Amino acid sequence: MTHLLFAGHHYYPKGGIDDLVARGSIEELKQHFQTRAQDIADRRGGYIDNWGQIVDATTMLCVLRGEMAEEHATPEWEKVDPLTVDASV
């Protein structure tokens, strides 16, 4: 099953498809998020304060979300209940 990783630096208003950084399995995307933390940060802010969301490419539902505040840290991932995500923002 293919998943998509949307990730960025802290918060910025552009978002959308510009935040798509990789596709693959959940484990591959978790690893990508961790090992490419500085690249993700450099897209907007330069220092690591990153967020990431792993989305099922078939249903387009977010299944995991995580944050990473420093390089070489292990990101905290939490499961997302798609029925409780507020998509109105």
Summary of the structure (lengths in Angstrom):
residues: 89
radius of gyration: 12.2
end to end distance: 27.9
largest distance: 33.6
contacts: 239
relative contact order: 0.22
helix: 22%
strand: 34%
